[in-house]
Amino acid sequence: MIEPEDTMTDSNFRLFSKLIYRETGIFMDVKKKALLINRLKKRLKYMNIPSFYKYYRYVKKSGDKDELARFIDEVTTNVTSFFRDPKQFERVKKLIFTKIIPTRRKKTLDILSAGCSTGQEPYSIALLAREELLPRLPDWRISVSGVDICESAIVTANNGEYEKDDIESLPKKYLLKYFTQNQDKYTISNDIKEMVELNRRNLITQTIVGKYDIIYCRNVVIYFDKHSKNIVYNKFHHALKKDGYLIVGHSEGLMGDPRFKFHTPGIYRKVLNEGD
C-alpha cells in the first residue's frame, strides 16, 4: 500500500531534489514538496512500490531507463502554445530577412527549438517558414528541429495531434490550411510535420547536435540555477553559427553575459570568441 502524503520526509525530498538536479538541471525548492508528492503518487501506484524512498532507490539504482524517463516526465513542466508571443515571432521574421539572409552564402536556414515541449513552438516556426519565408526564398532549404527532455512530450509532438484548447492561439489561416479535424482532435498536416525533426535530448547532460542560425529557448532555463544556466548557454554558444542568434523569454535577460550581445528584446546575437 502506498504511503500517505506526509511520509515523504524532508531528507527524502532532498534526495529527490538532488536526483532531479542531476538529471535535468532544475533546482526544486522544498516549497515544491507537495507538488512533487502529487506528481509521484501515480508512479508509485503504477509500479506497486510502497514508499517514496523505495521509489527513489529504484529510479536511481535499478538501471530502468524507461522509468527514469517517466520520472523526468512527471517532474518537468510543459507549458507552451502556438505562436506564443506573436510580437517576438514578427521580430524574428524581420531578423531573418534583414540580418541573416543577406549574410548567407549557402541558401540554408537552420532553427532549433530547445525545450520544445509538445511541439507547438517548432511547428509554429515551420508554419511561419512555409507561409512567409519560403514564398520569398523558394530555392532555400529551411530546417526546423525541436528537442525536449520529456519523452511523452516528444511523442505528442511527433504525433502532431492536439486538443481544441491547444490550438486556441493558432491563427485561423493556419488552422484551416494545415490542420484536419477529427471530432475534438486537430492534426497538423504531413507537409508541416516533414519540415520538423523532433528528438528527446537533455540539455544538461547531452551535446546539441548541429549548427544553427537561430536557437529558440524560451522560459526553460528560468528553472535552472546559475551553474546549470552556464552549462546550457555555453552549449548554445557552441551550437550557433558565427552570426547566429539566441531567442529567450522576456524575463530571461542576458545583459552582461559576454557570450551574447543584445539585439532586440528577447533576441541576442552570438559574440565570437578569439579564434572563431
N, C-alpha and C positions, 0 to 999 in steps of 0.2 A: 504493500500500500504506500502511496506517495506521501511524503512528509507534508505537514501543513506549512503554510507560508512562513510562519515565524521561526522555522527551524533552520533557515539559511542564516548562519551566524555571520558576524562582520568579518571574521577571519576567512570563512568560506567565500564570502563576497570578494575579498581581496585576492583570493586565488583565481576566481573567475576574471576579475579585473585585469590581473597580470596576463592571463591567457588571451583575453580579448586584445589587450595592447600588443602583445607579441604577434598575434595573427593579423591584426587589422590596422594597428597604429592608433586606434581610438582609445582615448582615456575615459574610463567610466567612473564617475564620482560616486561615492557612497549614497548620495541623494537619489541615484538611479536604481537602488537596490530593489525596491518594489516593482519597478518596471522590468528588471531582469528576472525576478521571480515569476512574474506573469508570463513572460515570453518563454521561459524554460519549462514551465509546468507540463506543457503538452508534449515536449520531447521526453521528459521523464515517464510520462504515461505511456507514450508510444513504445519506448524502449523497455518498459517494465522495470525501471530502475528505481529503487525505493527512496533514495535521498539525493539531494543536490551534490553533496560531496562525492558520492559514488559516481554520479554522472560526470562530474568534473574529472575524476580519475579515469573514467572510461574515455572521455574525449581526448585527454592529454596523453594517455599511455597505451591505448588499445591499438593504435595504428589504423583505426577505421576512418579513412579519409572521407567517406560519404557522410558519416555522422559529424565529422569536423566541419564539413561544408554546410550541413544543415544547422549546426550550432551557429556558425557565422551568419547564415541567413536570418536566424532569429534575433541576433543582437545588432544587426545593421539596419539602418533606416533608409527606406526607399521612397523619397518624395520627389515627384517630377511631374511635368506636364508638357504637352506640345507647345512649341513656340513660347516657352517660359521667358518672360521679359522681352516682349517684341521689339522694344526700342534698341536693345542690345543686338538683336538679330539684324536690325537695319544698320547699326554701326559696323557690324562685321561685314555685311554686304558691301558697304562703302569702302571699308578697309581692303577687301579683296580686289575691287576694281581700281582703286586709286594707289594702293601701296604694293600689293602682291603681284597682280597680273603684269604690270609694266616692268617688273624686275626679273621675270622668269624667262630663261632661255628654253627650258623644256616646258611643254604645254601640259603640265600636270599640277594638280592641286590636291594635297593630302591633308585630311582633317581627322582629328581624334577627339572623341568624346570620352573622357576619363571619369569613371563613376557614372556610367550611362544609365544605371538603374534598369527599368523595364523597357527602355528603348525609345522613349518619346523624343529625347534630345537628338540622337543621331538620325532618327527618321525625319525630324524637323529640318535638320541640315540637308538631308538628301532631297526633301521636298523643295526646299529653297533652291538647291542646285539645279534640280530638274526644271523648275518653272522660271527661275530668274537668272541663273548663271549660264547654263548650257545653251539656251537660245542665242545668247550673245557670244558664247565661246564654243561653237559646235565641234571644233576639232580638238578640244581639250579633254583630258581624262581627269575626272573628279572622283576621288575615292573617299569614303567615309568609314571610319572604324569606331567601334564602341567597346569599352571594357568595363567590367564591374566585378567586385569581389563576391557578390551574391549570386550563387548558382541558379536559384529559382528565378531571379530577376532576368538573367540572361536567357533562360528557357522561354520566359514570357516574351522577351524582346525578339527572339528568333521566330517565335510563332506569329508575332505581329498582329495579335488579336486583342482587342480592347473593349472594355465595358463603356456604356454611354457616358458615365462620369469621367472616364479617362480622356474623352475626345471633346470635352466642353470648350476647351481653349483653342481648338483647331479651327482655323479659318474655313468657312463653308466651301470656298472654292476648292480647297484641298480635299475636304471630306467627300464632296460629290465626285471628284475626278479620280481619286486614288484609293478609295475605300469601298468595300462591298459590305452590305448589312445583311446579317442573318439573325432574325429575331432581335435580341438585345446585344448582339456582338457585332463589332466592326473590325474587319480585317484589311490590313494595308495591302496594296497591290504588289504582285511579284516584281514589277518594274522597279519599284522603290526598294523592296527588300533586297533585290540583287545588287543594289548600289552600296549596301551596308554590310560590313563584316563585324560580327559580334562574338566576343570571347570572354570567358571568365579569367580575370587576372587580378593579382594582389599588388597594389601599387607600392606597398612597403617591401615585400619580400621578393618580388619578381621584376625583371627588367621590362622596359617598354620597348616593344619591337617596332622598328621602322623609324623613319624621319618624317616630320610633319611641318606643314606651313602654319597650321593653326591647331592648338590644343585647347579644347574646352575642359575646364574642371571647375564647375560652379557649385558652391555650397557642399563641398566634400571635405576639404581639409579643415574646415571650421571645427570638426570633431577631433582633430589631431592636436597633440601637444607640439611644442617648439621643435623638439628633436625629430619627430615624425614628419612635420611640415618640411623641415630642411631636407630630409631624405627625398621626399616626393618632388620638391621644387628642383633639386639637383637632377633628378631623372627627367623632369620636363625640360630643363635647360639643355640636357644632352640630346633629348629626342626631337627638339625643334631644329629646323633648318637654320642656316646662318641668319636669315632675316625673318624668322618665324615669330608668331605672336601667341601669347597665353591669354585665354579668356577666363576670368574669375567672377565670382559673385560680388555684388556691390559692397558687401560687408567684409570682403577679404582683400583689403588694400595691401599692395606690396611696396608701398613707398619706403625707401631706404634699403630695399633688397638690391644689392649690386648686380644680381644676375638678370634683372628685368628693369626696363625703363617705361615709365608711364606714357601711354599714347592717348587714350581717351578713357572715360570712366569704365572700369571693368576690363580694359584691354591693355596689355603690357607687351612690349617688344623685347625679344631676347637681346641681351648685351653680350657681345663676343668676348671670350677670354683671349689672352695673349696666345698667339699661335694658331687661333681658329682661322 
